[in-house]
Amino acid sequence: MALAEENGHPVMRLRHFDSTLGHAREEKDAPMLFAVASCTANSVTLDGTGDQAGEHFIYTREGNRMKFVGEFIHGGQPMRVELLFMQDSQL
């Protein structure tokens, strides 16, 4: 995962690898690209482009926690993933 600027706008480039990091799921020159759709002091929403059109990532800061919501399309079916990340002292 890498954040970069493209055409004056922030984007996230993302590739998935197997557990050995030897084989990528996406093509060598075609990582997934998510463009920043909105950004506030406590959240950012990224929209998928190309093959990921219709997919979204939302990162939200809630105090010392970060919430991730991903809305994906797998096999033509919508899928939602929610994760909550906390600092070690809060576990």
C-alpha distances in whole Angstrom, upper triangle without the diagonal:
4,7,10,13,15,19,19,17,13,10,7,6,4,7,9,11,14,15,16,13,16,15,12,13,12,15,14,14,13,9,9,10,11,13,14,18,19,18,21,21,20,18,15,15,13,15,14,15,17,17,15,18,19,16,15,13,15,14,18,19,22,24,22,20,17,17,15,16,15,17,17,19,20,23,24,24,22,21,20,18,18,17,19,17,20,21,23,26,26,26
4,6,10,12,16,16,14,10,8,6,5,7,9,12,14,18,19,19,16,18,18,15,16,15,16,15,14,13,10,11,10,10,12,13,17,18,17,20,20,20,18,15,15,13,15,14,15,17,18,16,19,20,18,16,14,16,15,18,19,23,24,23,21,18,19,17,18,17,19,19,22,23,26,27,27,25,23,22,20,21,20,21,19,22,22,25,28,28,28
4,7,10,13,13,10,7,6,5,6,9,12,15,18,21,22,23,20,22,21,18,19,17,19,18,16,15,12,12,10,10,10,10,14,15,14,17,17,17,15,12,13,11,14,14,15,17,19,17,18,20,17,15,13,15,14,17,18,22,23,22,21,18,18,16,18,17,19,20,22,24,27,27,27,25,24,23,21,21,20,21,19,22,23,25,28,28,28
4,6,10,10,8,6,5,6,8,11,14,18,20,24,25,25,22,24,23,20,21,18,19,18,16,15,13,13,10,11,10,11,14,15,15,18,19,19,17,14,15,13,15,15,15,17,19,18,19,21,19,17,16,17,17,19,21,24,26,25,24,21,22,20,21,20,22,22,24,26,29,29,29,27,26,25,24,24,24,24,23,26,26,29,31,31,32
4,7,6,5,4,6,9,10,14,17,21,23,27,29,29,25,27,26,23,24,21,21,20,17,17,15,15,12,11,10,10,13,15,14,17,19,20,18,15,15,13,15,15,15,17,20,19,19,21,20,18,17,18,18,21,22,26,27,27,26,23,24,22,23,22,23,23,25,28,30,30,31,29,28,27,26,26,26,27,26,28,29,32,34,34,35
4,5,5,6,7,10,11,14,17,21,24,27,29,30,26,27,26,23,23,20,20,19,16,15,14,14,11,11,9,11,13,15,16,19,21,22,20,17,16,14,14,14,13,15,18,17,17,20,19,18,18,20,20,23,25,28,30,30,29,25,26,23,24,22,23,23,25,27,29,29,30,28,28,27,27,28,28,29,28,31,32,35,37,37,37
4,6,8,10,13,14,18,21,24,27,31,33,33,30,31,29,26,26,23,23,22,18,18,17,17,13,13,11,12,14,16,17,20,22,24,22,18,18,16,16,16,14,16,20,19,19,21,21,20,20,22,22,25,27,30,32,32,31,28,28,26,26,25,25,25,27,29,31,30,32,30,30,29,29,30,30,32,31,34,35,38,40,39,41
4,7,10,13,15,19,22,26,28,32,34,35,31,32,31,28,28,25,25,24,21,20,19,18,15,14,11,11,13,14,15,18,20,21,20,17,17,15,16,17,16,19,22,21,20,22,22,20,20,21,21,23,25,28,30,30,29,26,27,25,25,25,25,26,28,30,33,32,33,31,31,30,29,30,30,30,30,32,33,36,38,38,39
4,6,10,13,16,20,23,26,30,32,32,29,31,29,26,26,23,24,23,20,19,17,16,12,11,8,7,9,11,11,15,17,18,16,13,13,11,12,14,14,17,20,18,17,19,18,17,16,17,17,20,21,25,27,27,26,23,23,21,22,21,22,22,24,27,30,29,29,27,27,26,26,26,26,27,26,29,30,33,35,34,36
4,7,10,13,17,20,23,27,28,29,26,28,27,23,23,21,22,21,19,17,15,14,11,9,6,6,9,10,10,14,15,16,14,11,11,9,11,13,13,16,19,17,17,18,17,15,14,14,14,17,19,22,24,24,23,20,20,18,19,18,20,20,23,25,28,28,28,25,25,24,23,23,23,24,23,25,26,30,32,31,32
4,7,10,13,17,20,23,25,26,23,25,23,20,20,17,18,18,16,14,12,10,7,6,4,6,9,11,12,15,17,17,15,11,11,8,9,10,10,13,15,13,14,16,14,12,12,13,14,17,19,23,25,24,23,19,19,17,17,16,17,17,20,22,25,24,25,23,22,21,21,21,21,22,22,25,26,29,31,31,31
4,6,10,13,16,20,21,23,19,21,20,17,17,15,16,16,15,13,10,8,6,5,6,8,11,13,13,17,18,18,15,11,11,8,10,9,11,13,14,12,14,15,13,12,10,12,12,16,18,22,24,23,21,17,17,15,15,14,15,15,18,20,23,23,23,21,20,19,18,19,18,20,19,22,24,26,29,29,29
4,7,11,13,17,19,20,17,18,17,13,14,11,13,12,11,9,6,6,5,7,9,11,14,17,17,20,22,21,18,15,14,11,12,10,11,12,13,12,14,16,14,13,12,15,15,19,21,25,27,26,24,20,20,17,17,15,17,16,18,19,22,22,23,21,20,20,19,20,20,22,21,24,26,28,31,30,30
4,7,10,14,16,17,14,16,14,11,10,9,11,11,11,9,6,5,6,8,11,13,16,19,19,22,23,22,19,16,15,12,12,11,12,13,13,11,14,16,13,13,12,15,15,19,21,24,27,25,23,19,19,15,16,14,15,14,16,16,19,20,21,19,18,18,17,18,18,20,20,23,24,26,30,29,28
4,7,10,13,14,11,12,10,7,7,6,9,9,10,8,5,6,9,11,15,17,20,22,23,26,27,25,22,20,18,15,16,13,14,14,13,12,16,18,15,15,15,18,18,22,24,27,29,27,25,22,21,18,18,15,17,15,16,16,18,20,21,20,19,19,18,20,19,22,21,24,26,27,31,30,29
4,7,10,11,9,10,9,6,5,7,10,11,13,11,9,9,12,14,18,20,22,24,25,27,28,26,24,21,20,17,18,15,16,16,15,14,17,19,16,16,15,19,19,23,24,27,29,27,25,22,21,17,18,15,17,15,16,15,17,19,20,19,18,18,16,18,18,21,20,24,25,26,30,29,28
4,7,8,5,7,6,4,6,8,11,11,14,13,11,12,16,18,21,23,26,28,28,31,31,29,27,25,24,21,21,19,20,20,18,17,21,23,20,20,19,22,22,25,27,30,31,29,27,24,23,20,21,19,20,18,19,17,20,22,23,22,20,21,19,21,20,23,22,25,26,27,30,30,29
4,6,5,7,6,7,8,11,13,14,17,17,15,16,19,21,25,27,29,31,31,33,34,32,29,27,26,24,24,22,23,23,20,20,24,25,22,23,22,24,24,28,29,31,33,31,28,25,25,22,23,20,22,20,20,18,20,23,23,23,21,22,20,22,21,24,23,26,27,27,31,31,29
4,6,8,9,10,11,15,17,17,20,20,18,19,22,23,27,28,31,32,32,34,34,32,30,28,28,26,27,24,26,26,24,23,27,28,24,25,23,25,25,28,29,31,32,30,27,25,25,22,23,22,24,22,23,21,23,26,26,26,23,23,21,22,21,23,22,24,25,25,29,29,26
4,5,8,10,12,15,17,16,20,20,18,20,23,25,28,30,33,34,34,36,36,34,32,30,30,28,29,26,27,27,25,25,29,30,27,27,26,28,27,30,31,33,35,32,30,27,28,25,27,25,27,25,26,24,26,29,29,29,26,27,24,26,24,26,25,27,27,27,31,31,29
4,6,7,10,12,14,13,16,17,15,17,20,22,25,27,30,31,31,33,34,32,30,28,27,25,26,23,24,24,23,22,26,27,24,25,23,26,25,28,29,32,33,31,28,26,26,24,25,23,25,23,24,23,24,27,28,27,25,26,23,25,23,25,24,26,27,27,31,31,29
4,7,10,12,13,12,15,16,15,18,21,23,27,29,32,34,34,36,37,35,33,31,30,27,28,25,25,25,23,23,27,29,26,27,26,29,28,32,33,35,37,34,32,30,29,27,28,25,27,25,25,24,25,28,29,29,27,28,26,28,26,29,27,30,30,31,34,35,33
4,7,9,10,10,13,14,13,15,19,21,25,27,30,32,33,35,36,35,32,29,28,25,25,22,23,22,20,20,24,26,24,25,24,27,27,31,32,35,37,35,32,29,29,26,26,24,25,22,22,20,22,25,26,26,25,26,24,26,26,28,27,30,31,32,35,35,34
4,5,7,7,11,10,9,12,15,18,21,24,26,29,29,32,33,32,29,26,25,22,22,19,19,18,16,17,20,22,20,21,21,24,24,28,30,33,35,33,30,27,26,23,23,21,22,19,19,18,19,22,23,23,22,23,22,24,23,26,26,29,30,31,34,34,33
4,7,9,12,10,9,10,14,17,20,23,25,28,29,32,33,31,28,25,24,21,20,17,17,16,13,14,18,20,17,19,19,23,23,27,29,32,34,33,30,27,25,22,22,19,19,16,16,14,15,18,19,20,19,20,19,22,22,25,25,29,30,31,35,34,33
4,6,8,6,6,7,11,14,18,21,23,26,27,30,32,30,27,24,22,19,18,14,14,13,11,12,15,18,16,18,18,22,23,27,29,32,35,33,30,27,26,22,22,18,19,16,16,15,16,18,20,20,19,21,20,23,23,26,26,30,31,33,36,36,34
4,6,5,7,9,12,16,19,22,25,28,29,32,34,33,30,27,25,21,20,17,15,13,12,14,17,20,19,21,21,25,26,30,32,35,38,36,33,30,29,25,25,22,22,19,19,18,19,20,23,23,23,24,24,27,27,30,30,33,34,36,39,39,38
4,6,7,11,13,17,20,23,26,28,29,33,34,33,30,27,26,22,21,18,17,16,15,17,20,23,21,23,23,26,27,30,32,36,38,36,34,30,30,26,27,24,24,22,22,21,22,24,26,26,26,27,26,28,28,31,30,33,34,36,39,39,38
4,6,10,12,15,18,21,24,27,28,31,33,32,29,26,24,21,20,17,15,14,14,16,18,22,20,22,22,25,26,30,32,35,38,36,34,31,30,27,27,24,24,22,22,22,23,24,26,26,26,27,27,29,29,31,31,34,35,37,40,40,39
4,6,9,12,15,18,21,24,25,29,31,30,27,23,21,18,17,13,12,10,10,12,14,18,17,18,19,22,24,27,30,33,36,34,32,28,27,24,24,20,21,18,18,18,20,21,23,23,23,24,24,26,26,29,29,32,34,35,39,38,38
4,6,10,13,16,19,21,22,26,27,27,23,20,19,15,14,11,11,10,10,11,14,16,15,16,16,19,20,24,26,29,32,31,28,25,24,20,20,17,18,16,17,17,19,20,21,21,20,21,20,23,23,25,25,28,30,32,35,34,34
4,7,10,13,16,19,20,23,25,24,21,17,15,12,11,8,8,8,8,7,10,13,11,12,12,16,17,21,24,27,30,29,26,22,21,18,17,14,14,12,13,14,17,17,18,18,17,18,18,20,20,23,23,27,29,31,34,33,32
4,7,10,12,15,17,20,23,22,19,15,13,9,8,6,6,8,9,8,9,12,11,11,11,14,16,20,22,26,28,28,25,22,21,17,17,14,15,13,15,16,19,19,20,19,18,19,18,20,21,23,23,27,28,31,34,33,33
4,7,9,12,13,17,19,19,15,11,9,5,5,4,6,9,10,8,9,10,9,8,8,11,13,16,19,23,25,25,23,19,18,15,14,12,12,12,14,16,19,19,19,17,17,16,16,18,19,21,21,24,26,29,32,31,31
4,6,9,11,15,17,17,14,10,8,5,5,6,7,11,13,11,10,12,11,9,10,12,13,16,19,22,25,25,23,20,19,16,16,14,14,15,17,20,22,21,22,20,20,19,19,20,21,22,22,26,27,30,33,32,32
4,6,7,11,14,14,11,7,6,4,6,9,11,14,16,14,13,13,12,10,9,10,11,13,16,20,22,23,21,17,17,15,14,14,15,16,19,22,25,24,23,21,20,19,19,19,20,21,21,24,25,29,31,29,30
4,7,11,14,14,11,8,6,5,6,10,11,15,17,14,12,12,12,9,10,10,12,14,17,20,23,24,22,19,17,15,15,14,14,16,18,22,25,23,23,20,20,18,19,19,20,21,22,25,27,31,32,31,32
4,7,11,11,8,6,5,7,9,13,15,19,20,17,16,15,14,11,11,9,11,12,14,17,20,21,20,17,16,15,14,15,16,18,21,24,27,26,25,22,21,19,20,19,20,20,21,23,25,29,30,29,30
4,7,8,6,4,6,9,12,15,17,21,23,20,19,18,17,13,12,10,10,10,12,15,17,18,17,15,15,14,15,16,17,20,23,26,29,28,27,24,23,21,20,19,19,19,19,21,23,26,28,26,28
4,5,5,6,9,12,15,19,21,25,26,23,22,21,20,16,14,11,10,9,10,13,14,16,16,14,14,15,16,18,19,22,26,29,32,31,30,26,25,22,21,20,20,19,19,20,22,25,26,25,27
4,6,8,12,15,18,21,24,28,29,26,25,24,22,19,16,13,11,9,9,11,12,14,14,13,14,15,17,19,22,25,28,31,34,34,32,28,27,24,23,20,20,18,18,18,19,23,24,22,25
4,7,11,14,17,20,23,27,28,24,24,23,21,17,14,11,8,6,5,7,9,11,11,9,10,12,14,17,19,22,26,28,32,31,30,26,24,21,19,17,16,14,14,15,17,20,21,19,22
4,7,10,13,17,20,23,24,21,20,19,17,13,10,7,5,4,6,9,12,13,12,9,9,10,11,13,16,19,22,25,29,28,26,22,21,18,17,15,14,14,14,16,18,21,23,21,23
4,7,10,13,16,20,21,17,17,16,14,10,8,6,5,7,9,13,15,16,14,11,11,10,11,12,14,17,20,23,26,25,24,21,20,17,16,15,15,15,15,18,20,23,25,23,25
4,7,10,13,17,18,14,14,13,11,7,6,4,7,9,12,15,18,19,17,13,12,10,9,10,11,13,17,20,23,22,21,18,17,15,14,14,15,16,17,20,22,26,27,25,26
4,7,10,13,14,11,11,11,9,6,5,6,9,12,15,18,21,21,19,15,14,11,11,10,10,12,15,18,21,20,20,17,16,15,15,15,16,18,18,21,24,27,29,27,28
4,7,10,11,8,7,7,6,5,7,9,12,15,18,21,24,25,22,19,17,14,12,10,10,10,13,16,19,17,17,15,15,14,15,16,18,20,21,25,27,30,32,31,31
4,7,8,5,5,6,5,6,8,11,14,18,21,24,27,27,24,21,19,15,14,11,10,9,11,13,16,15,16,14,14,14,15,17,19,21,22,26,28,31,34,32,32
4,6,5,4,8,8,10,12,15,18,21,24,27,30,30,28,24,22,19,17,14,13,12,13,15,17,16,17,16,17,18,19,21,22,25,26,29,32,34,37,36,36
4,5,5,9,10,12,15,18,21,24,28,31,34,34,31,27,25,22,20,17,15,13,13,15,16,15,17,17,18,19,21,23,25,28,29,32,35,37,40,38,38
4,6,9,9,12,15,18,21,25,28,31,34,34,31,27,25,21,19,16,14,11,10,11,12,12,14,14,15,17,19,22,23,27,28,32,34,36,39,38,37
4,6,6,8,11,15,17,21,24,27,30,30,27,23,21,17,15,12,10,8,8,10,12,11,13,12,13,14,15,18,20,23,24,28,31,33,36,34,34
4,6,8,12,15,18,21,25,27,31,31,28,24,22,18,16,13,11,9,9,12,14,12,13,12,14,15,17,19,22,24,26,30,32,35,38,36,36
4,7,10,13,17,20,23,25,29,30,27,23,20,17,14,11,8,8,8,11,13,11,11,9,11,12,15,17,20,23,25,28,31,34,36,34,34
4,7,10,14,17,20,23,26,26,23,20,17,13,11,8,5,5,7,10,13,12,11,9,9,10,11,14,16,19,21,25,28,30,33,31,30
4,7,10,13,17,19,23,23,20,16,14,10,8,6,5,7,10,13,16,15,14,11,11,10,11,12,14,17,18,22,25,28,30,28,28
4,7,10,13,16,19,19,16,13,10,7,6,5,6,9,12,15,18,18,17,13,12,10,9,10,11,13,15,18,21,24,26,24,24
4,6,10,13,16,17,14,10,8,6,5,6,9,12,15,18,21,21,19,16,14,11,10,9,11,12,13,16,19,22,24,22,23
4,7,10,13,13,10,7,6,5,7,9,12,15,18,21,24,24,22,19,17,14,12,10,10,10,10,13,16,19,21,19,20
4,6,10,11,8,6,5,7,8,12,14,17,21,24,27,27,25,21,19,15,14,11,11,10,10,12,15,18,19,17,19
4,6,7,6,5,6,9,12,15,18,21,25,27,31,30,28,25,22,19,16,13,12,10,10,10,12,16,17,15,17
4,6,5,6,7,11,13,17,20,23,26,29,32,32,29,26,23,20,17,14,13,10,10,10,12,15,15,13,15
4,6,8,10,14,17,20,23,26,30,32,36,35,33,29,27,23,21,17,15,12,11,10,10,14,13,11,14
4,7,10,13,17,20,23,26,30,31,35,35,33,30,27,23,20,17,14,11,9,7,7,10,10,9,12
4,7,10,13,16,20,23,26,28,32,32,29,26,23,19,17,13,10,7,6,5,7,10,11,9,11
4,7,10,13,17,19,23,25,28,29,26,23,20,17,14,11,8,6,5,7,9,13,14,12,13
4,7,10,13,16,20,22,25,25,23,20,17,13,11,7,6,5,6,9,12,15,17,14,15
4,6,10,13,16,18,22,22,20,16,14,10,8,6,5,6,8,11,15,17,20,17,17
4,7,10,13,16,19,19,17,13,11,7,6,5,7,9,11,15,18,21,23,20,20
4,6,10,12,16,16,14,10,8,6,5,6,9,12,14,18,21,23,26,23,23
4,7,10,13,12,11,7,6,5,7,9,12,15,18,21,24,27,29,27,26
4,6,10,9,8,6,5,6,8,11,14,17,20,23,27,29,31,29,28
4,7,6,5,5,6,9,11,15,17,21,23,27,30,32,35,33,32
4,5,5,6,7,10,12,16,18,22,24,28,31,32,35,33,32
4,5,8,10,13,16,19,22,26,28,32,35,36,39,37,35
4,7,10,13,16,20,22,26,29,32,35,37,40,38,36
4,6,10,13,17,20,24,26,30,33,35,38,35,34
4,7,10,14,17,20,23,27,30,32,35,32,31
4,7,10,13,17,20,23,27,29,31,29,27
4,7,10,14,17,20,24,26,28,25,24
4,7,10,13,17,20,22,24,22,21
4,7,10,13,17,19,21,19,18
4,7,10,14,15,18,15,14
4,7,10,12,14,12,11
4,7,9,12,10,10
4,6,8,6,7
4,5,6,7
4,5,5
4,6
4
